[in-house]
């Protein structure tokens, strides 16, 4: 489920970003651009979460 919801939110936010930026620049909206951007964002999010360590931080007091 986390893969689905991560892609779902990345898809919604990238479509919104693509629409707003293309309309502000006067270009045509392309669905494929938003779809590719959401796929890239989803892959990058999962790569980043695997790289960041999940170990507890030690207190040095």
C-alpha positions as CSV (number, residue, x, y, z in Angstrom):
1,X,0.0,0.0,0.0
2,X,2.9,2.4,0.7
3,X,4.0,2.1,-3.0
4,X,0.5,2.9,-4.2
5,X,-0.1,5.9,-1.9
6,X,3.4,7.3,-2.6
7,X,2.8,7.1,-6.3
8,X,-0.8,8.5,-5.9
9,X,0.4,11.6,-4.0
10,X,3.4,12.1,-6.3
11,X,1.1,11.8,-9.3
12,X,-1.4,14.3,-8.0
13,X,1.2,16.8,-6.9
14,X,3.3,16.5,-10.1
15,X,0.1,16.9,-12.3
16,X,-0.8,20.0,-10.4
17,X,2.8,21.4,-10.7
18,X,2.9,20.6,-14.5
19,X,-0.5,22.2,-15.1
20,X,0.4,25.4,-13.1
21,X,3.9,25.8,-14.6
22,X,2.7,25.2,-18.2
23,X,-0.2,27.6,-17.9
24,X,2.0,30.3,-16.3
25,X,4.5,30.0,-19.2
26,X,1.8,29.8,-21.8
27,X,2.6,26.3,-23.0
28,X,0.2,23.4,-23.6
29,X,-0.4,20.9,-20.8
30,X,1.1,17.5,-21.5
31,X,-0.2,14.6,-19.4
32,X,3.0,12.5,-20.2
33,X,5.3,15.1,-18.6
34,X,3.4,14.9,-15.3
35,X,3.3,11.1,-15.5
36,X,7.0,10.9,-16.1
37,X,7.7,13.4,-13.3
38,X,5.6,11.4,-10.9
39,X,7.4,8.2,-11.7
40,X,10.8,9.8,-11.2
41,X,9.7,11.4,-7.9
42,X,8.3,8.1,-6.6
43,X,11.6,6.2,-7.5
44,X,13.7,8.9,-5.9
45,X,11.7,8.9,-2.7
46,X,12.1,5.1,-2.3
47,X,15.9,5.4,-3.1
48,X,16.3,8.1,-0.6
49,X,14.5,6.2,2.1
50,X,16.7,3.1,1.6
51,X,19.9,5.2,1.8
52,X,19.0,7.1,5.0
53,X,19.9,5.0,8.0
54,X,17.1,4.0,10.4
55,X,19.3,3.5,13.4
56,X,18.5,5.3,16.7
57,X,20.6,8.3,17.6
58,X,22.9,7.9,20.6
59,X,22.8,10.6,23.3
60,X,26.2,11.9,24.3
61,X,25.3,13.3,27.8
